[in-house]
Amino acid sequence: MSPIMRILKKNQPSSRCVYIMIRYMGQQVVAILEMGQWLHALAPDLSSCPSSSP
């Protein structure tokens, strides 16, 4: 067990909630970054000049 989990297992609902929120936010940031990379890789011309398409 990591020390972080050991601390959270002691009755500390506030720190546990913060830990879960941080993990959730991190996953959202990673997903957004991956989506941005996919869009840039699939359509680099759309990101560089979006007004080119009619």
N, C-alpha and C positions, 0 to 999 in steps of 0.2 A: 504493500500500500504506500502511495506517495504521501508525504506530509500534508499536502493540501487536502487530500481526501480525508486524512485522519482528523484534521482540524474541523472539516465540515461535518464529520460524523458526530462530533460533540454538539449538543443542542444549540445550534446557531442558525436559525432559519434565515436570518437576514443575509449573512455571508453566503449561505448556500444559494439563495435567490440571486444574489449578485453574480456568483460564479456561473449559474445557469444562463443568466442574461448575457454575460460576457461571451460564453461559448456560442450562444444563439447569434449574437451580433457578429462574431467572427465568421460563422458559417455563412451568414448573409453577405458579408463583405467578400468572402472568397467566391461565392456564387456569382455576385455582380461582376467581379473582376474576370472570372472565367467567361461569362457571357460577353463582356466587352472584347476579350481576346478572340472569341469565336466570331463575333460580328466583324472585327477588324480583319481576321484571316479570310473569312468567306467573301466579304465585300469591302475591300480597301478603298475602292473608288467611291462607294457611297459615303464613307466617312470623310474623304478628302474633299469631294465636291457634290453635296447632296442636291444642288440646283440643276445638275446636268440632266436628270431624268425629267421628262415632261409631266 
